[in-house]
Amino acid sequence: MTPERGRELLATPRAGGTGPVPVPAPDLDPPGLVWLTEPVAPWTRRPIDGYRCVWAEGLDPARLSALIGEEGAEPGEPVHAPWIRGYGSRPGAREGLEPWEDRAVVAVGVTDEGWAFAFDRHAHRLPGERLRSPAVDASATGRAVMVWREPGDVSGGGSPAAFHLSVAENGEELYAFTVRGTEVRRSGAIPEALDPALLLGSGDGGRGGTGEEYGDGLDETEVERRLLRALHAGLGLSLPRFALTLGGLRTFATRSWTRAPHAGEGYAVLGFVRHRP
């Protein structure tokens, strides 16, 4: 129930009454994904800044949780969207985990096009070469897609926002790319409908491997919008805005989105403790 639907209900003749029928309230879920770049609620001007999502074609949420969830994970009772917190906020969340692990609490559902989705609105920095795309596991019986939108450094002078796409089928990654600022890194045979070189305006097809530069002059929001429009048009991906921002969906905890270090590969873990003066 929303204010718009409430006004429509109150204005509708009922119990034998007569009068004009009100105009139906607008659809709560705009098509596609571009709404992710827009304010999430009437009382805020801010969109969802960092997010990541996995879609699996033709699956239900329970099957998706079995493919990418931590051991024993199952979708629980619906949780009001603003109350869903990151994995690290759960009591004892880090107990028994390796320091390099990056797990998430995701909201799950099914799109109108028949894709099961698992959405995390608390994504942080992409792990680069240590990324372990859940799309590979989610594609065990078909096609799966993963998107990770890394927020930029709003303080200035830091790294720009990044957008990563990974597409897998039958347990193997088919192609992927990462857009950061004007640089794009890519792998696999990316179809024209999703080619960042064409979407962001280089015009040369970007066939040269990794490290090309595209989209000079486009701001981060416009880059994100072009990529999200392409995902909707090219793959039929969408997400329900109302359920993910103001409604309630079931949740589960995923396995790590980062891989374990290879033999001989080093990494650092930093911890911060605040002391009162």
VMD Tcl script that draws the C-alpha trace (Angstrom):
set ca {
  {0.00 0.00 0.00}
  {1.42 3.36 -1.08}
  {0.01 6.90 -0.69}
  {-0.95 6.89 -4.38}
  {-2.77 3.57 -4.11}
  {-4.43 4.71 -0.89}
  {-5.84 7.83 -2.55}
  {-7.06 5.71 -5.48}
  {-8.80 3.32 -3.09}
  {-10.47 6.11 -1.11}
  {-11.69 7.81 -4.30}
  {-13.19 4.61 -5.78}
  {-17.02 4.33 -5.50}
  {-17.96 1.27 -3.43}
  {-20.80 -0.25 -1.38}
  {-23.35 0.71 -3.99}
  {-22.03 4.25 -4.44}
  {-21.75 6.02 -7.77}
  {-19.31 8.49 -9.23}
  {-16.28 8.77 -11.48}
  {-13.65 6.06 -11.30}
  {-10.23 7.54 -10.41}
  {-7.24 7.26 -12.67}
  {-5.22 4.17 -11.64}
  {-2.07 4.85 -9.65}
  {1.10 4.69 -11.76}
  {3.11 1.49 -11.94}
  {5.47 1.27 -8.97}
  {8.15 -0.51 -10.98}
  {9.52 1.27 -14.06}
  {10.83 -1.10 -16.72}
  {14.48 -2.01 -16.82}
  {17.29 -0.89 -14.54}
  {17.83 2.84 -15.08}
  {15.90 3.57 -11.88}
  {19.06 2.51 -10.02}
  {20.56 5.90 -10.99}
  {17.56 7.83 -9.61}
  {16.49 8.77 -6.04}
  {15.23 5.68 -4.24}
  {12.42 7.43 -2.35}
  {10.47 10.72 -2.45}
  {12.22 12.01 0.70}
  {15.80 11.55 -0.56}
  {17.68 12.82 -3.59}
  {20.25 10.03 -3.49}
  {20.22 6.85 -5.62}
  {21.63 3.52 -4.49}
  {25.35 4.26 -4.73}
  {27.12 0.91 -4.55}
  {25.26 -2.27 -5.54}
  {25.84 -5.71 -6.98}
  {23.39 -8.25 -8.36}
  {23.24 -11.75 -9.80}
  {20.51 -12.85 -12.22}
  {19.92 -16.50 -13.18}
  {17.58 -17.32 -16.05}
  {14.67 -19.66 -15.36}
  {15.45 -20.34 -11.68}
  {13.50 -19.70 -8.50}
  {15.05 -17.95 -5.47}
  {15.49 -21.18 -3.50}
  {17.53 -22.74 -6.31}
  {19.61 -19.57 -6.66}
  {20.40 -19.59 -2.93}
  {21.55 -23.20 -3.23}
  {23.94 -22.25 -6.06}
  {25.54 -19.10 -4.64}
  {24.60 -19.10 -0.93}
  {26.83 -20.07 1.96}
  {26.39 -23.58 3.34}
  {22.82 -24.16 4.42}
  {21.60 -20.79 3.17}
  {17.89 -20.55 2.36}
  {15.69 -17.51 1.71}
  {14.28 -16.43 5.08}
  {11.22 -14.42 6.02}
  {10.66 -11.15 4.10}
  {12.65 -8.19 5.44}
  {11.67 -4.53 4.99}
  {14.16 -3.22 2.41}
  {15.64 -0.33 4.47}
  {16.38 -2.79 7.30}
  {18.58 -5.10 5.21}
  {22.17 -4.55 6.33}
  {25.53 -5.68 5.02}
  {26.98 -9.06 5.95}
  {29.46 -7.58 8.42}
  {26.66 -6.10 10.54}
  {25.33 -9.53 11.50}
  {26.30 -10.78 15.00}
  {29.28 -13.10 14.72}
  {29.40 -12.72 10.95}
  {33.19 -12.95 10.75}
  {33.54 -16.00 12.99}
  {35.10 -18.87 11.10}
  {35.69 -16.84 7.92}
  {38.98 -16.18 6.20}
  {40.15 -12.54 6.26}
  {39.93 -12.26 2.46}
  {36.30 -13.40 2.23}
  {33.63 -10.94 1.06}
  {30.14 -12.31 1.65}
  {26.87 -10.43 1.24}
  {23.28 -10.45 2.47}
  {21.13 -10.33 -0.67}
  {17.45 -9.72 -1.29}
  {15.99 -12.33 -3.65}
  {13.06 -12.51 -6.02}
  {12.04 -13.12 -9.62}
  {11.76 -10.51 -12.39}
  {8.82 -10.20 -14.78}
  {11.06 -11.73 -17.46}
  {11.65 -14.90 -15.42}
  {15.15 -14.26 -14.03}
  {15.80 -15.03 -10.36}
  {17.85 -12.23 -8.82}
  {19.97 -11.71 -5.70}
  {20.60 -8.02 -4.96}
  {23.06 -6.40 -2.52}
  {22.77 -2.64 -1.99}
  {25.90 -2.40 0.18}
  {28.64 -3.12 -2.37}
  {32.05 -1.53 -1.94}
  {35.26 -1.66 -3.99}
  {35.74 -4.22 -6.73}
  {38.50 -6.71 -5.82}
  {40.10 -6.58 -9.28}
  {41.79 -9.81 -10.30}
  {40.61 -11.49 -7.10}
  {36.95 -11.16 -8.06}
  {35.09 -14.48 -8.05}
  {31.94 -13.87 -10.06}
  {28.90 -15.64 -8.55}
  {27.48 -15.73 -12.08}
  {29.68 -18.75 -12.81}
  {28.08 -20.81 -10.02}
  {24.60 -19.40 -10.77}
  {24.92 -20.56 -14.39}
  {25.19 -24.27 -13.54}
  {22.00 -25.03 -15.48}
  {21.79 -22.10 -17.90}
  {22.66 -18.43 -18.26}
  {23.55 -16.02 -15.46}
  {24.66 -12.39 -15.22}
  {26.49 -10.44 -12.52}
  {26.73 -6.65 -12.24}
  {28.83 -4.79 -9.67}
  {28.63 -1.01 -9.43}
  {31.45 0.32 -7.27}
  {30.82 3.78 -5.78}
  {33.27 6.54 -6.57}
  {35.31 8.54 -4.09}
  {32.98 11.42 -3.24}
  {35.73 13.21 -1.32}
  {37.49 14.07 -4.56}
  {40.92 13.07 -5.79}
  {40.17 9.36 -5.46}
  {39.19 6.69 -7.95}
  {36.06 7.15 -10.11}
  {33.07 4.85 -9.94}
  {33.38 1.50 -11.70}
  {30.88 -0.79 -13.43}
  {31.58 -4.49 -13.91}
  {29.61 -7.00 -15.99}
  {30.13 -10.77 -16.08}
  {28.04 -13.20 -18.15}
  {28.31 -16.97 -17.72}
  {26.59 -20.05 -19.08}
  {26.71 -23.69 -17.97}
  {29.40 -23.02 -15.38}
  {31.81 -21.00 -17.54}
  {32.29 -17.25 -17.91}
  {31.61 -16.18 -21.50}
  {32.66 -12.53 -21.33}
  {33.19 -9.67 -18.91}
  {34.18 -6.02 -18.80}
  {34.93 -3.32 -16.23}
  {34.42 0.38 -16.92}
  {36.29 2.78 -14.64}
  {36.34 6.41 -15.68}
  {37.33 6.40 -19.36}
  {39.16 3.05 -19.17}
  {37.60 -0.31 -20.02}
  {39.08 -3.73 -19.40}
  {37.41 -6.63 -21.17}
  {37.61 -10.36 -21.77}
  {35.78 -12.83 -24.01}
  {33.62 -12.20 -27.08}
  {31.28 -9.39 -25.99}
  {28.19 -9.09 -28.26}
  {27.64 -5.77 -30.04}
  {24.53 -5.00 -27.99}
  {26.69 -4.88 -24.84}
  {30.02 -3.72 -26.28}
  {31.20 -0.77 -24.14}
  {33.14 0.64 -27.08}
  {29.90 1.09 -29.03}
  {27.75 2.06 -26.04}
  {30.16 4.68 -24.74}
  {31.11 6.20 -28.05}
  {34.60 5.19 -29.16}
  {33.18 3.97 -32.46}
  {36.02 1.51 -33.18}
  {34.48 -1.63 -31.68}
  {37.18 -1.96 -29.03}
  {38.61 -5.19 -30.41}
  {42.11 -4.54 -29.15}
  {42.08 -6.37 -25.79}
  {42.32 -4.60 -22.43}
  {42.98 -1.09 -21.27}
  {41.15 0.82 -24.02}
  {39.70 4.25 -23.26}
  {36.08 5.07 -24.09}
  {33.38 7.52 -23.18}
  {35.54 10.62 -22.77}
  {33.26 13.51 -21.78}
  {30.50 11.32 -20.30}
  {29.79 11.73 -16.61}
  {29.59 8.64 -14.39}
  {25.81 8.68 -14.23}
  {25.41 8.76 -18.00}
  {27.90 5.90 -18.40}
  {25.93 3.86 -15.87}
  {22.61 4.65 -17.56}
  {23.85 3.59 -21.00}
  {25.12 0.29 -19.64}
  {21.92 -0.38 -17.67}
  {19.76 0.38 -20.72}
  {21.85 -2.07 -22.75}
  {21.40 -4.81 -20.14}
  {17.64 -4.36 -20.26}
  {17.47 -4.24 -24.07}
  {20.09 -6.90 -24.78}
  {19.43 -9.44 -22.01}
  {15.97 -8.55 -20.72}
  {17.19 -7.76 -17.20}
  {15.13 -5.74 -14.73}
  {14.67 -5.26 -11.00}
  {11.56 -4.35 -8.97}
  {12.15 -0.85 -7.60}
  {9.37 -0.86 -4.99}
  {10.30 -4.23 -3.45}
  {14.02 -3.31 -3.27}
  {13.57 0.18 -1.84}
  {10.31 0.34 0.12}
  {8.87 -3.18 0.15}
  {10.06 -6.47 1.57}
  {11.86 -9.47 0.10}
  {13.39 -12.65 1.47}
  {17.15 -12.68 2.03}
  {20.06 -15.10 2.31}
  {23.83 -14.90 2.81}
  {26.10 -15.62 -0.16}
  {29.48 -17.25 -0.42}
  {32.49 -15.00 -0.91}
  {32.63 -12.74 -3.98}
  {36.43 -12.81 -3.77}
  {38.59 -15.86 -4.39}
  {41.21 -17.29 -2.07}
  {44.79 -16.09 -2.68}
  {46.81 -18.30 -5.00}
  {49.89 -20.08 -3.71}
  {52.59 -17.47 -3.10}
  {50.17 -14.57 -3.59}
  {50.28 -12.06 -0.75}
  {47.54 -9.87 0.67}
  {47.17 -7.52 3.62}
  {44.41 -7.18 6.20}
  {44.03 -3.89 8.08}
  {42.22 -3.47 11.37}
  {41.31 -0.21 13.09}
  {40.56 0.27 16.78}
  {39.32 3.58 18.19}
  {40.69 4.57 21.58}
  {39.27 7.33 23.74}
  {41.89 10.03 24.51}
}
mol new
graphics top color blue
foreach p $ca { graphics top sphere $p radius 0.5 }
foreach p [lrange $ca 0 end-1] q [lrange $ca 1 end] { graphics top cylinder $p $q radius 0.2 }
display resetview
